[in-house]
Amino acid sequence: QVQLVESGGGSVQTGGSLRLSCAATGFGLDSYAIAWFRQVPGKEREGVSCINSSGRSTYYEGSVEDRFTIARDNAKNTVYLQMNNLQPEDPAVYYCAAEPVCMGSRITPRPGFNSWGQGTQVTVSS
């Protein structure tokens, strides 16, 4: 079965860190750009970060640019999102998706994409 599976979420205090993982099953991740998105109830899903297939190019939404780092290990078929200094505006369900449209800080799913996984929940408490 071809899918991306998110994991690594949890509950941390403000200023804490988490590392999210996006693991591919059923296909090789190395040919695809991958992006992380997040969504809170009642709001649209927003693009957080994007990495190209080689890992040489990365993009970030403005509010996370100095705190989050996206990376990939194609040998492990996994993309990571290291989140440091988590803030009250960061809690959400985080999702990953392949073949996003990444234009600087504007990160969107490819047109017609609707195969979201279950995501992983991130909670930040003060």
N, C-alpha and C positions, 0 to 999 in steps of 0.2 A: 504494500500500500504506500502510495506516494504522499508524504505529508511532512510538515514541520511541527515539531513539538517544543513548546516553551517550558522552561523550568527555572527555578532559582529564586522565585519571589519569596517574600516573607514580610515580617514586621520588624522595623528598626526605629530607633529614636532619631530625631532631627540631627543631621550631621553624620549619620551612620552610612554604611556602605552595603551594597548587595551586588552580586554578579549574576546576571541572567544568562541562560543558555538557550540557543535555538538549534536543535538537532534535526537533521534531515534523515528521513527513512524512506527507502524505496527509490532514491535517486541521488546522484552526486551533486553536492552543493557547489563544487568548485567552478562551475560555468555561469553561476548566477550572482548578480547583485542581490543583496539582502538588506532589508530595512526593519527597524523596530518602530512600532506604533504603540500608542497608549490611548485608553479610553476610560472616562469616568461616566457614571450614570447621568443621562440627560444631556451629554455633550457628544459632539462628533469625535470620531477617532482622529488623532493627530499624529503626524510623523515626528519621530524623535531623532533618529539617526539612520544613516545609510552607509553601506560599504560596497565597493565594486568587487568584481569577481576575483581580482588579484589581491585585493586588500590594500592597494597603494593609494586609493582615493577614499576619503571618508567625508561625511557631511553631518551637520548637527543643527537641530533647531536651536534658536538663539538662547533660550533660557537654560539649556543643558550643556552648552558648548564647552564651558570650562570645568564641568563636573563629571560628564559621562565620557566613556571611551568605548568605541566599537572596535572589535577585532574579530579575526576569523582564523580557524585552524582547519584548513581544507583536508588535512590528513585525518582529522577526527570528524569531518563532515559537520562542523559546528561553528556557529557564529555567537559571539559573546557581547554582552553589554555590561561593562563595569560602571557602576553608578556610585559615585562618591558624594559626600556632603549632601545627602538627600534632604529635601526641603518639604514643607507642608504642601506645596503645589505639585509634588511629584506622585502622590498616591494615585493608582489607576490599575487597570488590568493591562498588562503589556503583552503585545503580540508581535510576531515576526512574519514577514512575507517576502516572497521571492519576486524578482523582476519589478522593483518599484521604479517610480519616476523620481529621480533625485536631481534637483536643480538648486544647488547651494543649500540654503536652509529650508527650502520648500521641498518636502518629501511627501509623496502621495502614492497610493497603490496604483498599479497599472490599470488602465481603463478596463472595466468589466470584471476585475478581480473580486471574488466573493468567497474564497475558500479559507476563511479564518479558522485557526485552531482554537483550543480552549483558553489560551493565554495563561499568564501567571500573575497573581495578585501581589501588588506592592503596597504596603501600608507604612506610613510614617507617623509616629506619635511624638508629641512635644514633651 
